[in-house]
Amino acid sequence: MPSYVKYHESATFSYYSGDDLRFDVIITCPHSERGDKFLEFDYPIIAELIKLDKEDFNKFLEIEYDFGTRDLSHTIAKVLYAKFGIRTLIIEPSFPRSILDAGRLYPNCLREIIDYSHHPKLKKELLDLFDRYMAHLCHAVAVAKSFNAISIDLHTMSTYSPNIIQDRYAEAITETPDNLLEYIRLFRDSHKDGEKRLTEFFTGDHRNEIFANQDLLNTLTSHFENAGISIQYDKPYILAEHLVAHYLVSELSTVCVDLPKDFLSKQTTEHENYDLAKLDIDEDKLTFMANIFANSIFDAHKLLKDKI
């Protein structure tokens, strides 16, 4: 369990630390929240407005959130603190990516799943919530800079890319209020005829000379490859300027990591009845991956301390 948890309206901050709440590592999990309580207690109106029945809406929530990142981030933090004495802050938004994307900067953060031109009050409330999240995140980044903290922006993704002609990088289709059933289908069928994805590390935005932290990138690469895990750089996604990860890489010693969901799930895309909308955590896989991350972070932490 974390030593201390701060609950904000827009985010949860979990500290694996001492009483002073100092930290050596910050792990952001912008898509860890599935959104059940958010939709039931805060915004039930969204379920009424979206053009999906309850079953399909649940599928949408399931495929959109980053399955396993909550469990993985907290397990990494436990290993770091117990094994190495390294302190971690985990930041998770209170809202789901399916509605409001904490991984994208304004105005890209609001998902086009409802015609918000007819619901300006709802749109403003959601964007205000996003602004409060970003204010908390920016404050944490400022504190992290003063601590010389390492940063991991943690994601999971569909193990296969949908097999379509894409109008945006690695997306199925651009979601609209009217095409959500097709959006869901494309991702749920992606393992049948799509392109298999490998673990991705984001190296940065080379056009603007903004780069991920090289020491952390090197230690992650080394430990993943030693564990027999193939990796790719900047595929299927890039560190685009509209991503919050772009801001994190610009400000901190950050690497953004995206794991195929097979690496954490009991059900894998090799199973006959695989369903991206019905996944469960495999505890052995979780422990295995957490140790890879923890050892990588420990090695990078030593390298960065030596440079101070």
Contacts in CASP RR format, 6 or more apart in sequence:
PFRMAT RR
TARGET T0000
AUTHOR 0000-0000-0000
METHOD contacts of the structure
MODEL  1
MPSYVKYHESATFSYYSGDDLRFDVIITCPHSERGDKFLEFDYPIIAELI
KLDKEDFNKFLEIEYDFGTRDLSHTIAKVLYAKFGIRTLIIEPSFPRSIL
DAGRLYPNCLREIIDYSHHPKLKKELLDLFDRYMAHLCHAVAVAKSFNAI
SIDLHTMSTYSPNIIQDRYAEAITETPDNLLEYIRLFRDSHKDGEKRLTE
FFTGDHRNEIFANQDLLNTLTSHFENAGISIQYDKPYILAEHLVAHYLVS
ELSTVCVDLPKDFLSKQTTEHENYDLAKLDIDEDKLTFMANIFANSIFDA
HKLLKDKI
2 14 0 8 1.000
2 15 0 8 1.000
2 16 0 8 1.000
2 74 0 8 1.000
2 77 0 8 1.000
2 90 0 8 1.000
3 15 0 8 1.000
3 16 0 8 1.000
3 17 0 8 1.000
3 18 0 8 1.000
3 19 0 8 1.000
4 14 0 8 1.000
4 15 0 8 1.000
4 17 0 8 1.000
4 18 0 8 1.000
4 21 0 8 1.000
5 12 0 8 1.000
5 13 0 8 1.000
5 14 0 8 1.000
5 15 0 8 1.000
6 12 0 8 1.000
6 13 0 8 1.000
6 15 0 8 1.000
8 94 0 8 1.000
8 132 0 8 1.000
8 133 0 8 1.000
8 136 0 8 1.000
9 94 0 8 1.000
9 129 0 8 1.000
9 132 0 8 1.000
10 93 0 8 1.000
10 94 0 8 1.000
10 95 0 8 1.000
10 129 0 8 1.000
10 130 0 8 1.000
10 132 0 8 1.000
10 133 0 8 1.000
10 136 0 8 1.000
11 91 0 8 1.000
11 92 0 8 1.000
11 93 0 8 1.000
11 94 0 8 1.000
11 133 0 8 1.000
11 136 0 8 1.000
11 137 0 8 1.000
12 91 0 8 1.000
12 92 0 8 1.000
12 94 0 8 1.000
13 89 0 8 1.000
13 90 0 8 1.000
13 91 0 8 1.000
13 136 0 8 1.000
13 140 0 8 1.000
14 74 0 8 1.000
14 77 0 8 1.000
14 89 0 8 1.000
14 90 0 8 1.000
14 92 0 8 1.000
15 21 0 8 1.000
15 23 0 8 1.000
15 87 0 8 1.000
15 88 0 8 1.000
15 89 0 8 1.000
16 23 0 8 1.000
16 77 0 8 1.000
16 78 0 8 1.000
16 80 0 8 1.000
16 81 0 8 1.000
16 87 0 8 1.000
16 88 0 8 1.000
16 89 0 8 1.000
16 90 0 8 1.000
17 23 0 8 1.000
17 81 0 8 1.000
17 87 0 8 1.000
17 88 0 8 1.000
17 89 0 8 1.000
18 87 0 8 1.000
21 89 0 8 1.000
22 87 0 8 1.000
22 147 0 8 1.000
23 87 0 8 1.000
23 88 0 8 1.000
23 89 0 8 1.000
23 144 0 8 1.000
23 147 0 8 1.000
23 149 0 8 1.000
24 86 0 8 1.000
24 87 0 8 1.000
24 88 0 8 1.000
24 147 0 8 1.000
24 149 0 8 1.000
24 150 0 8 1.000
24 301 0 8 1.000
25 77 0 8 1.000
25 80 0 8 1.000
25 86 0 8 1.000
25 87 0 8 1.000
25 88 0 8 1.000
25 89 0 8 1.000
25 149 0 8 1.000
25 150 0 8 1.000
25 151 0 8 1.000
25 152 0 8 1.000
25 297 0 8 1.000
25 301 0 8 1.000
26 88 0 8 1.000
26 89 0 8 1.000
26 90 0 8 1.000
26 91 0 8 1.000
26 140 0 8 1.000
26 141 0 8 1.000
26 144 0 8 1.000
26 149 0 8 1.000
26 150 0 8 1.000
26 151 0 8 1.000
26 152 0 8 1.000
26 252 0 8 1.000
27 73 0 8 1.000
27 76 0 8 1.000
27 77 0 8 1.000
27 88 0 8 1.000
27 89 0 8 1.000
27 90 0 8 1.000
27 91 0 8 1.000
27 151 0 8 1.000
27 152 0 8 1.000
27 153 0 8 1.000
27 154 0 8 1.000
28 90 0 8 1.000
28 91 0 8 1.000
28 137 0 8 1.000
28 151 0 8 1.000
28 152 0 8 1.000
28 153 0 8 1.000
28 154 0 8 1.000
28 244 0 8 1.000
28 248 0 8 1.000
29 66 0 8 1.000
29 69 0 8 1.000
29 70 0 8 1.000
29 73 0 8 1.000
29 90 0 8 1.000
29 91 0 8 1.000
29 92 0 8 1.000
29 154 0 8 1.000
30 66 0 8 1.000
30 92 0 8 1.000
30 93 0 8 1.000
30 97 0 8 1.000
30 101 0 8 1.000
30 102 0 8 1.000
30 103 0 8 1.000
30 153 0 8 1.000
30 155 0 8 1.000
30 244 0 8 1.000
31 64 0 8 1.000
31 65 0 8 1.000
31 66 0 8 1.000
31 69 0 8 1.000
31 96 0 8 1.000
31 97 0 8 1.000
31 101 0 8 1.000
31 102 0 8 1.000
31 103 0 8 1.000
31 155 0 8 1.000
32 65 0 8 1.000
32 66 0 8 1.000
32 68 0 8 1.000
32 69 0 8 1.000
32 70 0 8 1.000
32 73 0 8 1.000
32 92 0 8 1.000
32 93 0 8 1.000
33 65 0 8 1.000
33 70 0 8 1.000
33 92 0 8 1.000
33 93 0 8 1.000
33 94 0 8 1.000
33 95 0 8 1.000
33 96 0 8 1.000
33 97 0 8 1.000
34 61 0 8 1.000
34 62 0 8 1.000
34 65 0 8 1.000
34 96 0 8 1.000
35 61 0 8 1.000
35 65 0 8 1.000
35 95 0 8 1.000
35 96 0 8 1.000
35 98 0 8 1.000
35 99 0 8 1.000
36 61 0 8 1.000
38 94 0 8 1.000
38 95 0 8 1.000
38 96 0 8 1.000
38 99 0 8 1.000
39 46 0 8 1.000
39 47 0 8 1.000
39 61 0 8 1.000
39 96 0 8 1.000
39 99 0 8 1.000
43 99 0 8 1.000
43 122 0 8 1.000
43 126 0 8 1.000
45 122 0 8 1.000
46 99 0 8 1.000
46 114 0 8 1.000
46 122 0 8 1.000
47 54 0 8 1.000
47 57 0 8 1.000
49 114 0 8 1.000
49 119 0 8 1.000
49 122 0 8 1.000
50 57 0 8 1.000
50 113 0 8 1.000
50 114 0 8 1.000
50 177 0 8 1.000
50 180 0 8 1.000
51 177 0 8 1.000
51 178 0 8 1.000
51 180 0 8 1.000
52 60 0 8 1.000
52 180 0 8 1.000
52 181 0 8 1.000
56 180 0 8 1.000
56 181 0 8 1.000
56 184 0 8 1.000
58 277 0 8 1.000
59 184 0 8 1.000
59 188 0 8 1.000
59 277 0 8 1.000
60 98 0 8 1.000
60 113 0 8 1.000
60 180 0 8 1.000
60 183 0 8 1.000
60 184 0 8 1.000
61 96 0 8 1.000
61 98 0 8 1.000
62 276 0 8 1.000
62 277 0 8 1.000
62 278 0 8 1.000
62 279 0 8 1.000
63 158 0 8 1.000
63 184 0 8 1.000
63 187 0 8 1.000
63 188 0 8 1.000
63 276 0 8 1.000
63 277 0 8 1.000
64 96 0 8 1.000
64 97 0 8 1.000
64 98 0 8 1.000
65 96 0 8 1.000
65 97 0 8 1.000
65 98 0 8 1.000
66 97 0 8 1.000
66 154 0 8 1.000
66 155 0 8 1.000
66 156 0 8 1.000
66 157 0 8 1.000
67 156 0 8 1.000
67 261 0 8 1.000
67 264 0 8 1.000
67 265 0 8 1.000
67 279 0 8 1.000
68 156 0 8 1.000
68 261 0 8 1.000
68 264 0 8 1.000
68 281 0 8 1.000
68 286 0 8 1.000
69 154 0 8 1.000
69 155 0 8 1.000
69 156 0 8 1.000
70 92 0 8 1.000
71 264 0 8 1.000
71 281 0 8 1.000
71 286 0 8 1.000
72 154 0 8 1.000
72 259 0 8 1.000
72 264 0 8 1.000
72 286 0 8 1.000
72 289 0 8 1.000
72 290 0 8 1.000
72 293 0 8 1.000
73 90 0 8 1.000
73 92 0 8 1.000
73 154 0 8 1.000
74 90 0 8 1.000
75 286 0 8 1.000
75 287 0 8 1.000
75 290 0 8 1.000
76 88 0 8 1.000
76 152 0 8 1.000
76 290 0 8 1.000
76 293 0 8 1.000
76 294 0 8 1.000
76 297 0 8 1.000
77 88 0 8 1.000
77 90 0 8 1.000
78 290 0 8 1.000
79 290 0 8 1.000
79 291 0 8 1.000
79 294 0 8 1.000
80 86 0 8 1.000
80 87 0 8 1.000
80 88 0 8 1.000
80 294 0 8 1.000
80 297 0 8 1.000
80 298 0 8 1.000
81 87 0 8 1.000
81 88 0 8 1.000
83 294 0 8 1.000
83 298 0 8 1.000
84 294 0 8 1.000
84 298 0 8 1.000
84 301 0 8 1.000
86 297 0 8 1.000
86 298 0 8 1.000
86 301 0 8 1.000
89 140 0 8 1.000
89 144 0 8 1.000
89 149 0 8 1.000
91 136 0 8 1.000
91 137 0 8 1.000
91 140 0 8 1.000
93 100 0 8 1.000
93 102 0 8 1.000
93 133 0 8 1.000
94 129 0 8 1.000
94 133 0 8 1.000
95 102 0 8 1.000
95 126 0 8 1.000
95 129 0 8 1.000
95 130 0 8 1.000
95 133 0 8 1.000
97 103 0 8 1.000
97 111 0 8 1.000
98 111 0 8 1.000
98 113 0 8 1.000
99 111 0 8 1.000
99 113 0 8 1.000
99 126 0 8 1.000
100 109 0 8 1.000
100 110 0 8 1.000
100 111 0 8 1.000
100 126 0 8 1.000
100 129 0 8 1.000
100 130 0 8 1.000
101 108 0 8 1.000
101 109 0 8 1.000
101 110 0 8 1.000
101 111 0 8 1.000
102 109 0 8 1.000
102 130 0 8 1.000
102 133 0 8 1.000
102 244 0 8 1.000
103 109 0 8 1.000
103 243 0 8 1.000
103 244 0 8 1.000
103 245 0 8 1.000
104 242 0 8 1.000
104 243 0 8 1.000
104 244 0 8 1.000
105 242 0 8 1.000
105 243 0 8 1.000
105 244 0 8 1.000
105 246 0 8 1.000
105 247 0 8 1.000
106 127 0 8 1.000
106 130 0 8 1.000
106 131 0 8 1.000
108 242 0 8 1.000
109 127 0 8 1.000
109 130 0 8 1.000
110 116 0 8 1.000
110 123 0 8 1.000
110 126 0 8 1.000
110 127 0 8 1.000
110 130 0 8 1.000
111 175 0 8 1.000
112 174 0 8 1.000
112 175 0 8 1.000
112 176 0 8 1.000
112 177 0 8 1.000
113 175 0 8 1.000
113 176 0 8 1.000
113 177 0 8 1.000
113 180 0 8 1.000
114 122 0 8 1.000
114 177 0 8 1.000
115 177 0 8 1.000
116 122 0 8 1.000
116 123 0 8 1.000
134 244 0 8 1.000
137 244 0 8 1.000
141 247 0 8 1.000
141 248 0 8 1.000
141 251 0 8 1.000
141 252 0 8 1.000
144 151 0 8 1.000
144 252 0 8 1.000
145 251 0 8 1.000
145 252 0 8 1.000
148 253 0 8 1.000
148 304 0 8 1.000
148 305 0 8 1.000
148 308 0 8 1.000
149 252 0 8 1.000
149 253 0 8 1.000
150 213 0 8 1.000
150 216 0 8 1.000
150 252 0 8 1.000
150 253 0 8 1.000
150 254 0 8 1.000
150 297 0 8 1.000
150 300 0 8 1.000
150 301 0 8 1.000
150 304 0 8 1.000
151 213 0 8 1.000
151 248 0 8 1.000
151 252 0 8 1.000
151 253 0 8 1.000
151 254 0 8 1.000
151 255 0 8 1.000
152 216 0 8 1.000
152 254 0 8 1.000
152 255 0 8 1.000
152 256 0 8 1.000
152 257 0 8 1.000
152 293 0 8 1.000
152 297 0 8 1.000
153 202 0 8 1.000
153 244 0 8 1.000
153 245 0 8 1.000
153 248 0 8 1.000
153 249 0 8 1.000
153 254 0 8 1.000
153 255 0 8 1.000
153 256 0 8 1.000
153 257 0 8 1.000
154 257 0 8 1.000
155 256 0 8 1.000
155 257 0 8 1.000
155 258 0 8 1.000
155 259 0 8 1.000
156 258 0 8 1.000
156 259 0 8 1.000
156 260 0 8 1.000
156 261 0 8 1.000
156 263 0 8 1.000
156 264 0 8 1.000
157 197 0 8 1.000
157 200 0 8 1.000
157 236 0 8 1.000
157 258 0 8 1.000
157 259 0 8 1.000
157 260 0 8 1.000
157 261 0 8 1.000
158 187 0 8 1.000
158 190 0 8 1.000
158 191 0 8 1.000
158 197 0 8 1.000
158 260 0 8 1.000
158 261 0 8 1.000
158 276 0 8 1.000
159 190 0 8 1.000
159 191 0 8 1.000
159 196 0 8 1.000
159 197 0 8 1.000
159 260 0 8 1.000
159 261 0 8 1.000
159 262 0 8 1.000
159 268 0 8 1.000
159 269 0 8 1.000
160 190 0 8 1.000
160 191 0 8 1.000
160 194 0 8 1.000
160 195 0 8 1.000
160 196 0 8 1.000
160 197 0 8 1.000
160 269 0 8 1.000
161 170 0 8 1.000
161 190 0 8 1.000
161 194 0 8 1.000
161 195 0 8 1.000
161 197 0 8 1.000
161 236 0 8 1.000
162 172 0 8 1.000
162 186 0 8 1.000
162 187 0 8 1.000
162 189 0 8 1.000
162 190 0 8 1.000
162 194 0 8 1.000
163 190 0 8 1.000
163 193 0 8 1.000
163 194 0 8 1.000
163 195 0 8 1.000
164 172 0 8 1.000
164 173 0 8 1.000
164 186 0 8 1.000
166 172 0 8 1.000
167 173 0 8 1.000
167 174 0 8 1.000
168 174 0 8 1.000
169 236 0 8 1.000
169 237 0 8 1.000
169 238 0 8 1.000
169 240 0 8 1.000
170 235 0 8 1.000
170 236 0 8 1.000
170 237 0 8 1.000
172 183 0 8 1.000
172 186 0 8 1.000
172 187 0 8 1.000
172 190 0 8 1.000
173 179 0 8 1.000
173 182 0 8 1.000
173 183 0 8 1.000
173 186 0 8 1.000
175 183 0 8 1.000
184 277 0 8 1.000
187 276 0 8 1.000
188 275 0 8 1.000
188 276 0 8 1.000
188 277 0 8 1.000
190 276 0 8 1.000
191 269 0 8 1.000
191 274 0 8 1.000
191 276 0 8 1.000
195 236 0 8 1.000
196 269 0 8 1.000
197 232 0 8 1.000
197 235 0 8 1.000
197 236 0 8 1.000
197 260 0 8 1.000
198 230 0 8 1.000
198 231 0 8 1.000
198 232 0 8 1.000
198 235 0 8 1.000
198 260 0 8 1.000
199 224 0 8 1.000
199 229 0 8 1.000
199 230 0 8 1.000
199 231 0 8 1.000
199 232 0 8 1.000
199 257 0 8 1.000
199 258 0 8 1.000
199 259 0 8 1.000
199 260 0 8 1.000
199 263 0 8 1.000
200 231 0 8 1.000
200 232 0 8 1.000
200 233 0 8 1.000
200 234 0 8 1.000
200 235 0 8 1.000
200 236 0 8 1.000
200 237 0 8 1.000
200 257 0 8 1.000
200 258 0 8 1.000
201 212 0 8 1.000
201 217 0 8 1.000
201 220 0 8 1.000
201 221 0 8 1.000
201 231 0 8 1.000
201 232 0 8 1.000
201 233 0 8 1.000
201 234 0 8 1.000
201 255 0 8 1.000
201 256 0 8 1.000
201 257 0 8 1.000
202 212 0 8 1.000
202 233 0 8 1.000
202 234 0 8 1.000
202 237 0 8 1.000
202 238 0 8 1.000
202 239 0 8 1.000
202 245 0 8 1.000
202 249 0 8 1.000
202 255 0 8 1.000
202 256 0 8 1.000
202 257 0 8 1.000
202 258 0 8 1.000
203 211 0 8 1.000
203 212 0 8 1.000
203 217 0 8 1.000
203 233 0 8 1.000
203 234 0 8 1.000
203 239 0 8 1.000
204 210 0 8 1.000
204 211 0 8 1.000
204 212 0 8 1.000
204 234 0 8 1.000
204 239 0 8 1.000
204 246 0 8 1.000
204 249 0 8 1.000
205 211 0 8 1.000
205 238 0 8 1.000
205 239 0 8 1.000
205 240 0 8 1.000
205 241 0 8 1.000
205 246 0 8 1.000
205 249 0 8 1.000
208 241 0 8 1.000
210 239 0 8 1.000
210 246 0 8 1.000
210 249 0 8 1.000
210 250 0 8 1.000
211 249 0 8 1.000
212 239 0 8 1.000
212 249 0 8 1.000
212 254 0 8 1.000
212 255 0 8 1.000
212 256 0 8 1.000
213 249 0 8 1.000
213 252 0 8 1.000
213 253 0 8 1.000
213 254 0 8 1.000
213 255 0 8 1.000
213 300 0 8 1.000
213 304 0 8 1.000
215 253 0 8 1.000
215 300 0 8 1.000
215 303 0 8 1.000
215 304 0 8 1.000
216 253 0 8 1.000
216 254 0 8 1.000
216 255 0 8 1.000
216 296 0 8 1.000
216 297 0 8 1.000
216 300 0 8 1.000
217 255 0 8 1.000
218 300 0 8 1.000
219 295 0 8 1.000
219 296 0 8 1.000
219 297 0 8 1.000
219 299 0 8 1.000
219 300 0 8 1.000
219 303 0 8 1.000
220 255 0 8 1.000
220 257 0 8 1.000
220 293 0 8 1.000
220 296 0 8 1.000
220 300 0 8 1.000
221 231 0 8 1.000
222 296 0 8 1.000
222 299 0 8 1.000
223 292 0 8 1.000
223 293 0 8 1.000
223 295 0 8 1.000
223 296 0 8 1.000
223 299 0 8 1.000
224 231 0 8 1.000
224 292 0 8 1.000
224 296 0 8 1.000
225 231 0 8 1.000
227 288 0 8 1.000
227 292 0 8 1.000
229 263 0 8 1.000
229 292 0 8 1.000
237 258 0 8 1.000
239 245 0 8 1.000
239 246 0 8 1.000
239 249 0 8 1.000
239 256 0 8 1.000
240 246 0 8 1.000
245 254 0 8 1.000
245 256 0 8 1.000
248 254 0 8 1.000
248 256 0 8 1.000
249 255 0 8 1.000
249 256 0 8 1.000
253 300 0 8 1.000
253 304 0 8 1.000
257 293 0 8 1.000
259 289 0 8 1.000
261 276 0 8 1.000
261 279 0 8 1.000
262 268 0 8 1.000
262 269 0 8 1.000
263 285 0 8 1.000
263 289 0 8 1.000
264 281 0 8 1.000
264 282 0 8 1.000
264 285 0 8 1.000
264 286 0 8 1.000
264 289 0 8 1.000
265 279 0 8 1.000
265 280 0 8 1.000
265 281 0 8 1.000
265 282 0 8 1.000
265 285 0 8 1.000
266 279 0 8 1.000
266 280 0 8 1.000
266 281 0 8 1.000
266 282 0 8 1.000
267 274 0 8 1.000
267 275 0 8 1.000
267 278 0 8 1.000
267 279 0 8 1.000
267 280 0 8 1.000
268 274 0 8 1.000
END
